[in-house]
Amino acid sequence: MGQGGDVHSIVLEQVGVSYGATPVFTDVTATLPGGRCTAIVGPSGVGKTTLLRLLNRLGEPSSGRILLDDVPITELDVLELRRRVGVIPQKATLLEQIVLDEVRVGRRDLTDSQVVPLLARAGLPETFLHRQCAELSGGEAQRVCLARGLAVQPQVLVLDEPTSALDEVAAGAVATLIAEHTAGGGAVVLVSHDSGFVGTVADEIMLLDGGRLNPLGALGERAGLDEQPRLDERKM
């Protein structure tokens, strides 16, 4: 996250993605500012996850460009970029046998005592250090992936459906983590169908629909958001 008060932002300039002759989205222009949490919502199939993957070059745009702190991300070393912009996917993919080693995938120098607070930030107790990854539930695996992503100290945290497999307590831990990250100057970008969670953590909600990304409204204009079970299924 931000170091010494630095604020880290991503800018998208006329970004588009097409598969052959079929556009997924076109002319997406937006600033995803540091120190804030931006939620991206929209109907299924409009390319929300595709957009997230562009932010650290897990995918490439067909047009336009993306900048991190005013530098085009194509000019950055990919490994450096992926440390600075950490994407936590919805589906947890674990690479190691035990949780301790999983969290240390990107930081082999971390000690047990350094891994414990990373697990805590993701809502997991110290007792998980030596748990077998194969024995974890879906929600536990999701949180281990989050701790693994935090280990490399990303400046921008990108979360794809971060509460999809979590109970209310675990989701609260993720909300706290987001608040801490943005308070330190880091940016958070998330996709979520959980309207209550979005209403709690997002400073801005943007709607991806019809190939465009537009603000859904200021927080004050969304006062009734938490009263809707899932925002509006057509808008997620």
Buried (B, 14 or more C-beta within 10 A) or exposed (E): BBEEEBBBBBBBBEBBBEEEEEBBBBBBEBBBBBBBBBBBBBBEEBBBBBBBBBBBBBBEBBBBBBBBBEEEBEEBEEEEBBBBBBBBBBEBEBEBEBBBBBBBBBBEEBEEEEBBEBBBBBBBEEEBBEBEBEEBEEBBBBBBBBBBBBBBBBBBBBBBBBBBBBEEEBBBBBBEBBBEBBEBBBBBBBBBBBBBBBBBBBBBBBBBBEBBBBEBBEEEEBEEBBEBEEBEEEBB
